[in-house]
Amino acid sequence: MRNRYLDLLRFLAILRVVTYHVTGYATLTLVFPAMSVMFALAGSLMAASLGRSGIGAIGRRLRRLLPSLWVLAAVFVPAMLLTGLAFSPEVLLWLFPIDDPPANYWGGLALSPIWYLRDYLWFVLASPAALWLFRRAPLPTLAAPYALLVAIEAGVLANPPTVLREFGLYFGAWLLGFAHHDGLLRRMRNRVLLPVAAVLGVAGLAWLFTHTGPRGYDINDIPLGNALWSAAFILVAIGRAPDSAAWVDRLPAFGRAVTVVNRRALTVYLWHMPFVVALTPLVGLVGWSPRDPVGLWLRVGLVLALVGVVTLLVGWVEDVAARRRPELLPGGPRRTVADRAALAPASPAPAGAAGPLVGAGARVPGPRRAADRPAEPGRVAGADRPSRRDVSVGD
């Protein structure tokens, strides 16, 4: 059973990412640290996969991750090669991005969200060893990424590789996902969890407000403040996640939207930025400045509409990667075996039969001999109405 509250968090995180990339509002990153939340949710899923499949979970995660990237690369890599990108062996990183794949002047911006897949890939590869360590020494393992980030920010580790910096910044959120899956966060009493979250949150905010970046209080420019504030947010938002959120589906349209975005999260994430880049000059042509509120929200609507179109066109790749039945629009009502049996075409009655047509698969009583039961006046022998029976069916 899926936890619709966690689905709602992922839905809000994706919408926040798209809105932020269109508007550039730094406050959005502070109100909802979406990337850390997404890594925490992914870490929880990875722990569950490792519990079910062991080391084979790595292959399963990569199988679900990479095909959507390959579809994107099939469109944009040839376009970049035709507009100035030099062909080199590094182009193959678009197939398996353990490092930033090459891009030309416009592709570097339009495809900038690829860093998320790079980090995700490294975190997946590290997860078997990290989960083993986490379950034997939870606190030291959880503290390690934050200590690494402090060492980088303090200059102890000068000019670290990008991937190492990202481990310090986001792997702590991934490990908090482990803690969520294993029930450690739920078992923490409020008198422990809430003060810890408060200390981390205050420390993160203090660092953010005293170390502003080039875009002000945009947490993407302030790694240590980002990591601490995000940890506090995750402890509360995920550590106190309810078992379910049935109210999400009380409005069918909203529940369907949450399902669609969750099932197409990777497609939406990968494809939204090219539309953001393409629409920025086009909106200016109609007289709105890049910072004009009307122009900004018009771009948000247009980006979401275009992402919706491309999701219909290629989003089914995520179904194939997950070995699900491909759907253009996920989340529709699913028919059970009983529903399909009820809708099956009826078998034709034999010539001369007085009874009605019977649906295929229905149980009907066998014919009774007239000698067993005399026919009543006005009643045809053997025409008794069959009794109704409860039939249990599986999915």
C-alpha positions as CSV (number, residue, x, y, z in Angstrom):
1,M,0.0,0.0,0.0
2,R,1.5,3.3,-1.1
3,N,1.6,6.1,1.5
4,R,-0.2,9.0,-0.2
5,Y,1.4,11.5,2.1
6,L,4.8,10.6,0.7
7,D,3.4,10.8,-2.8
8,L,2.1,14.3,-1.9
9,L,5.5,15.4,-0.7
10,R,7.1,14.2,-4.0
11,F,4.3,16.0,-6.0
12,L,4.9,19.2,-4.1
13,A,8.7,18.9,-4.5
14,I,8.5,18.5,-8.3
15,L,6.1,21.5,-8.6
16,R,8.4,23.5,-6.4
17,V,11.4,22.7,-8.6
18,V,9.6,23.7,-11.8
19,T,8.2,26.9,-10.3
20,Y,11.6,27.9,-8.9
21,H,13.4,27.4,-12.2
22,V,10.8,29.6,-14.0
23,T,10.5,32.3,-11.4
24,G,13.9,32.2,-9.7
25,Y,12.2,33.1,-6.3
26,A,14.9,32.3,-3.7
27,T,12.3,32.1,-1.0
28,L,10.9,29.0,-2.5
29,T,14.1,27.1,-1.8
30,L,13.9,28.1,1.9
31,V,10.2,27.3,2.4
32,F,10.5,23.9,0.8
33,P,14.0,22.3,0.3
34,A,12.7,20.1,-2.5
35,M,15.9,18.4,-3.7
36,S,16.8,17.2,-0.2
37,V,13.3,15.9,0.2
38,M,13.5,14.1,-3.1
39,F,16.8,12.5,-2.0
40,A,15.3,11.4,1.3
41,L,12.3,9.8,-0.4
42,A,14.7,8.1,-2.8
43,G,16.9,6.8,0.0
44,S,13.9,5.3,1.7
45,L,12.9,3.5,-1.5
46,M,16.5,2.3,-2.0
47,A,16.5,0.8,1.5
48,A,13.3,-1.0,0.7
49,S,14.7,-2.3,-2.6
50,L,17.9,-3.5,-0.9
51,G,15.7,-5.3,1.7
52,R,13.8,-7.1,-1.1
53,S,16.5,-7.8,-3.7
54,G,19.8,-7.4,-2.0
55,I,22.6,-6.2,-4.3
56,G,20.3,-6.7,-7.3
57,A,18.5,-3.6,-6.2
58,I,21.3,-1.5,-7.8
59,G,20.4,-3.0,-11.2
60,R,16.7,-2.4,-10.6
61,R,17.2,1.2,-9.7
62,L,19.5,1.9,-12.7
63,R,17.0,0.2,-15.0
64,R,14.3,2.6,-13.8
65,L,16.6,5.6,-13.9
66,L,18.5,5.5,-17.1
67,P,15.9,4.9,-20.0
68,S,14.3,8.3,-19.4
69,L,17.7,9.9,-19.6
70,W,18.5,8.0,-22.8
71,V,15.3,9.4,-24.4
72,L,16.3,12.9,-23.5
73,A,19.9,12.3,-24.8
74,A,18.5,10.9,-28.1
75,V,16.9,14.3,-28.7
76,F,19.4,16.8,-27.4
77,V,22.8,15.2,-27.9
78,P,22.5,15.2,-31.7
79,A,21.2,18.7,-31.6
80,M,24.2,19.8,-29.5
81,L,26.6,18.0,-31.8
82,L,25.1,19.9,-34.7
83,T,25.5,23.3,-32.9
84,G,29.0,23.2,-31.7
85,L,29.5,20.4,-29.2
86,A,32.7,18.5,-30.1
87,F,32.4,14.7,-30.3
88,S,34.6,13.0,-27.8
89,P,34.5,9.9,-25.6
90,E,33.0,12.0,-22.8
91,V,29.8,12.1,-24.8
92,L,29.2,8.5,-23.6
93,L,28.6,10.0,-20.2
94,W,25.1,10.7,-21.4
95,L,24.5,6.9,-21.2
96,F,25.9,6.6,-17.7
97,P,26.5,10.0,-16.0
98,I,28.9,9.2,-13.2
99,D,30.3,12.7,-14.1
100,D,28.8,15.7,-15.7
101,P,28.3,14.9,-19.4
102,P,29.5,17.5,-21.9
103,A,27.2,20.1,-23.3
104,N,27.5,23.2,-25.5
105,Y,26.6,26.8,-24.7
106,W,22.8,26.3,-24.7
107,G,22.7,22.7,-23.7
108,G,24.6,23.4,-20.5
109,L,21.7,25.5,-19.2
110,A,18.8,23.6,-20.7
111,L,20.1,20.3,-19.4
112,S,21.5,21.5,-16.1
113,P,19.2,19.3,-14.0
114,I,21.3,16.3,-15.0
115,W,23.3,16.8,-11.8
116,Y,20.5,15.2,-9.9
117,L,20.9,12.0,-11.9
118,R,24.6,12.1,-11.4
119,D,24.2,12.3,-7.6
120,Y,21.4,9.8,-7.6
121,L,23.6,7.3,-9.5
122,W,26.5,7.6,-7.1
123,F,24.1,7.3,-4.1
124,V,22.6,4.2,-5.5
125,L,26.0,2.6,-6.1
126,A,27.1,3.5,-2.5
127,S,23.9,2.4,-0.9
128,P,24.6,-1.3,-0.1
129,A,27.8,-0.4,1.9
130,A,26.1,2.7,3.4
131,L,23.1,0.7,4.5
132,W,25.3,-2.0,6.1
133,L,27.2,0.7,8.0
134,F,24.1,2.6,8.9
135,R,22.4,-0.4,10.5
136,R,25.5,-1.1,12.6
137,A,26.4,2.5,13.6
138,P,23.4,4.8,12.7
139,L,24.6,8.0,14.3
140,P,28.2,8.0,13.1
141,T,27.2,7.0,9.6
142,L,24.5,9.7,9.5
143,A,26.9,12.3,10.9
144,A,29.6,11.5,8.3
145,P,28.2,13.5,5.3
146,Y,27.7,16.6,7.5
147,A,31.2,16.3,8.9
148,L,32.5,16.0,5.3
149,L,30.6,19.2,4.3
150,V,31.9,21.1,7.3
151,A,35.5,20.1,6.4
152,I,35.0,21.3,2.9
153,E,33.4,24.6,3.9
154,A,36.2,25.2,6.5
155,G,38.8,24.7,3.8
156,V,40.3,21.5,5.3
157,L,39.5,19.8,2.0
158,A,40.5,22.3,-0.6
159,N,39.0,22.0,-4.1
160,P,37.3,18.7,-3.6
161,P,35.8,16.8,-6.5
162,T,32.2,17.8,-7.3
163,V,30.9,14.4,-6.4
164,L,32.5,14.5,-3.0
165,R,31.0,17.8,-2.3
166,E,27.6,16.5,-3.3
167,F,28.0,13.6,-0.9
168,G,28.5,16.1,1.8
169,L,25.5,18.1,0.8
170,Y,22.8,15.6,-0.1
171,F,23.9,12.1,1.1
172,G,22.8,13.0,4.6
173,A,19.2,13.4,3.3
174,W,19.6,10.0,1.6
175,L,20.6,8.4,4.9
176,L,17.7,10.1,6.6
177,G,15.6,8.2,4.1
178,F,17.2,5.0,5.4
179,A,16.3,6.0,8.9
180,H,12.7,6.6,7.8
181,H,12.5,3.2,6.1
182,D,13.9,1.4,9.1
183,G,11.5,3.1,11.5
184,L,14.2,5.0,13.4
185,L,12.6,8.4,12.9
186,R,9.1,7.1,13.9
187,R,10.5,5.5,17.1
188,M,12.1,8.8,18.2
189,R,9.9,10.5,20.7
190,N,8.8,14.1,20.1
191,R,10.8,15.2,23.1
192,V,13.9,14.1,21.2
193,L,13.1,14.6,17.5
194,L,11.6,18.1,17.8
195,P,14.5,19.6,19.8
196,V,17.1,18.0,17.4
197,A,15.1,19.4,14.4
198,A,15.0,22.8,16.1
199,V,18.7,22.9,16.8
200,L,19.5,21.9,13.2
201,G,17.0,24.4,11.8
202,V,18.3,27.3,13.9
203,A,21.9,26.5,13.0
204,G,21.0,26.2,9.3
205,L,19.1,29.5,9.3
206,A,21.8,31.3,11.2
207,W,24.4,30.1,8.6
208,L,22.1,31.0,5.7
209,F,21.5,34.5,7.0
210,T,25.1,35.2,7.7
211,H,26.6,33.6,4.5
212,T,24.3,34.9,1.8
213,G,25.2,33.9,-1.7
214,P,25.0,35.7,-5.1
215,R,21.3,35.2,-5.2
216,G,20.6,36.2,-1.6
217,Y,19.0,33.6,0.6
218,D,18.9,30.9,-2.2
219,I,20.0,27.8,-0.3
220,N,21.4,26.3,-3.5
221,D,24.3,28.8,-3.1
222,I,24.9,28.0,0.7
223,P,25.7,24.3,1.0
224,L,26.1,24.0,4.8
225,G,23.0,26.1,5.6
226,N,21.2,24.0,2.9
227,A,22.2,20.7,4.5
228,L,21.3,21.7,8.1
229,W,18.0,23.4,7.2
230,S,17.0,20.5,5.0
231,A,17.8,17.9,7.7
232,A,15.5,19.8,10.1
233,F,12.8,19.9,7.5
234,I,13.1,16.2,6.7
235,L,13.0,15.2,10.4
236,V,9.6,16.9,10.8
237,A,8.0,16.5,7.4
238,I,9.1,12.8,6.9
239,G,9.9,11.7,10.4
240,R,6.4,12.5,11.4
241,A,4.8,11.3,8.2
242,P,1.3,9.9,8.8
243,D,0.6,6.3,7.8
244,S,-1.7,7.5,5.1
245,A,-3.4,10.5,3.7
246,A,-6.7,9.3,2.3
247,W,-7.9,12.9,1.9
248,V,-5.5,13.3,-1.1
249,D,-8.0,11.2,-3.1
250,R,-11.2,12.8,-1.9
251,L,-10.9,15.2,-4.8
252,P,-10.5,12.7,-7.7
253,A,-8.8,15.3,-10.0
254,F,-6.2,16.2,-7.4
255,G,-5.5,12.6,-6.5
256,R,-5.1,11.8,-10.1
257,A,-2.6,14.7,-10.5
258,V,-0.6,13.5,-7.5
259,T,-0.5,10.0,-9.1
260,V,0.5,11.2,-12.5
261,V,3.4,13.4,-11.2
262,N,4.7,10.6,-9.1
263,R,4.6,8.1,-11.9
264,R,6.2,10.6,-14.3
265,A,8.5,12.5,-11.8
266,L,11.7,11.8,-13.8
267,T,10.2,12.8,-17.1
268,V,8.9,16.1,-15.6
269,Y,12.2,16.8,-14.0
270,L,14.4,16.1,-17.0
271,W,12.2,17.9,-19.6
272,H,11.0,21.0,-17.8
273,M,14.3,23.0,-18.0
274,P,14.6,23.0,-21.8
275,F,11.2,24.6,-21.9
276,V,12.1,27.2,-19.3
277,V,15.2,28.2,-21.3
278,A,13.3,28.3,-24.6
279,L,10.3,30.3,-23.3
280,T,12.3,33.0,-21.6
281,P,13.1,35.1,-24.7
282,L,9.7,34.2,-26.3
283,V,7.8,35.8,-23.4
284,G,9.9,38.9,-23.8
285,L,8.8,39.2,-27.4
286,V,5.2,39.9,-26.3
287,G,6.2,42.8,-24.0
288,W,6.7,41.2,-20.6
289,S,10.0,41.5,-18.9
290,P,11.7,38.4,-17.4
291,R,10.7,39.7,-13.9
292,D,7.2,40.8,-14.6
293,P,4.7,38.8,-12.5
294,V,2.3,38.3,-15.4
295,G,5.1,37.1,-17.6
296,L,6.5,34.8,-14.9
297,W,3.3,33.1,-14.2
298,L,2.5,32.9,-17.9
299,R,5.8,31.0,-18.3
300,V,4.9,28.7,-15.4
301,G,1.7,27.8,-17.1
302,L,3.3,27.3,-20.5
303,V,6.1,25.2,-19.1
304,L,3.7,23.0,-17.3
305,A,1.5,22.6,-20.4
306,L,4.5,21.8,-22.6
307,V,5.8,19.3,-20.0
308,G,2.4,17.7,-20.0
309,V,2.6,17.2,-23.7
310,V,6.0,15.7,-23.7
311,T,5.0,13.5,-20.7
312,L,2.2,12.1,-22.8
313,L,4.6,11.5,-25.7
314,V,7.5,9.8,-23.8
315,G,6.4,9.4,-20.2
316,W,5.4,5.8,-20.8
317,V,9.1,5.0,-20.9
318,E,9.0,5.1,-17.1
319,D,6.4,2.4,-17.2
320,V,8.5,0.2,-19.4
321,A,11.5,0.8,-17.2
322,A,9.5,-0.2,-14.2
323,R,8.1,-3.2,-16.0
324,R,4.6,-1.9,-15.8
325,R,1.9,-1.8,-18.4
326,P,2.6,1.4,-20.4
327,E,0.0,4.1,-20.0
328,L,-0.4,7.5,-21.5
329,L,-2.0,8.9,-18.4
330,P,-1.4,6.9,-15.2
331,G,-3.8,6.6,-12.3
332,G,-7.0,5.6,-14.1
333,P,-9.4,3.1,-12.5
334,R,-8.1,-0.4,-12.6
335,R,-10.5,-3.2,-13.4
336,T,-10.4,-6.3,-11.3
337,V,-10.9,-9.8,-12.5
338,A,-14.6,-9.6,-11.6
339,D,-15.0,-6.3,-13.5
340,R,-13.4,-7.9,-16.6
341,A,-15.6,-11.0,-16.3
342,A,-18.7,-8.8,-16.0
343,L,-17.7,-6.9,-19.2
344,A,-16.8,-10.0,-21.2
345,P,-19.1,-10.7,-24.2
346,A,-22.0,-13.1,-23.4
347,S,-22.0,-16.6,-24.8
348,P,-24.7,-17.2,-27.3
349,A,-27.6,-19.3,-26.1
350,P,-28.3,-22.6,-27.8
351,A,-31.1,-22.5,-30.4
352,G,-34.5,-22.7,-28.9
353,A,-33.2,-21.9,-25.3
354,A,-35.8,-20.0,-23.3
355,G,-33.3,-18.6,-20.8
356,P,-31.4,-15.3,-21.2
357,L,-27.8,-14.9,-22.3
358,V,-25.3,-15.6,-19.6
359,G,-22.0,-13.8,-19.2
360,A,-18.8,-15.8,-19.9
361,G,-17.5,-17.3,-16.7
362,A,-20.7,-17.1,-14.8
363,R,-21.8,-20.1,-12.7
364,V,-25.1,-21.7,-13.8
365,P,-26.7,-24.7,-12.3
366,G,-26.6,-28.0,-14.2
367,P,-29.8,-29.3,-15.8
368,R,-32.2,-31.1,-13.4
369,R,-34.1,-34.2,-14.4
370,A,-37.8,-33.9,-14.5
371,A,-38.0,-37.1,-12.4
372,D,-36.1,-35.4,-9.6
373,R,-38.6,-32.6,-9.2
374,P,-42.0,-32.4,-10.7
375,A,-42.7,-29.2,-12.6
376,E,-45.2,-26.9,-11.0
377,P,-48.0,-25.5,-13.1
378,G,-46.8,-22.7,-15.2
379,R,-43.2,-23.4,-14.4
380,V,-40.6,-25.0,-16.7
381,A,-38.7,-27.8,-15.0
382,G,-35.1,-26.9,-14.4
383,A,-35.7,-23.1,-14.7
384,D,-35.0,-22.4,-11.0
385,R,-33.1,-19.2,-10.5
386,P,-29.5,-20.0,-9.4
387,S,-28.6,-18.8,-6.0
388,R,-26.1,-15.9,-5.7
389,R,-22.6,-16.9,-4.5
390,D,-19.8,-14.8,-3.1
391,V,-16.7,-15.2,-5.2
392,S,-13.3,-13.9,-4.1
393,V,-11.0,-12.8,-6.8
394,G,-7.4,-11.6,-6.7
395,D,-5.8,-8.8,-8.6
